[in-house]
Amino acid sequence: MSELPPPPSPGARGWPLGRLLFGAILVLLGIGWLLDSLDVATLDWDLFLPIGLIVVGVALVVTARRGEGQGGLIALGIVLTVLLTIGTVVKIPFSGGVGDRTERPVSLQDRTYRLAIGKLTIDLGDVATSGGDPAGARIEARVGIGELVVIVPDRIPCVSTHARAGLGEVNVFGETQGGIAPEYGPEDVCLAPPVLELELSVGIGDIEVRRD
Amino acid sequence: MTERGVDRVALAFGIAFVAAGVLFLLDRLDLLELEVSYVLPIFLIALGVGIALGGRPKEPPAPG
């Protein structure tokens, strides 16, 4: 009478690589999020998510030969793809923070502002019109979901504005457009060369450019 | 679905994710402008390919 061979131990086949990578990605994502929340490190989520998608794709290609179930990685990749697709379609930045913020620059220089969710107000009332770049300055501001308000003083008469929203309303110096993908400009409000160029976008929400 | 030890669905999704990730990364770095009219059709094509590959019938077992 022959004896049956002993069943293989659970660890005999080694760690399932797909599950290991899936877990490692989730751990890294959590650590990054936690450090960002604690202000220990600032993560640029705009770059983190696409890089995460590439890592998931590479992990799938590498582990495809092992014939393991890759359901977790595929599901994670689909979630990342959907998030990035939505973010690209309505131009939602994943960085810049959440909440209400007011910026008051004092000089006319190229600047970039980003806010993921909330209200971003750029008050140019304190800007000194002398001493800046005589060729003009460019201010680029992007809000994911919320409101973007730019207050331009009368001291800056020549402004070139390009404003667009994925879904919402765009109001530039009283000219209003609303609905899906409203856009204004680029358009100058005077005949002289503009000294200020505004490039504004909101994913879902409103843009308002007005005089103080 | 595996063939000769290769998970074809995982391979297809992996290649698609890498390609999509590179495109999204270039868009975020402002090196490429992804438009709605490009993104949504490509997303549908990739989804369709993935579903089609996942629905491919398995090879019948060899006799004997």
Interface residues (C-beta under 8 A of the other chain):
Chain A: G18 D46 L47 L49 P50 I51 G52 L53 I54 V55 V56 G57 V58 A59 L60 V61 V62 T63 A64 R65 R66 G67 E68 Q70 L73 I74 G77 L80 T81 L84 T85 T88 V89
Chain B: T2 G5 V6 D7 R8 V9 A10 L11 F13 G14 I15 A16 F17 V18 A19 A20 G21 V22 F24 L25 D27 R28 L29 L34 V36 V39 L40 F43
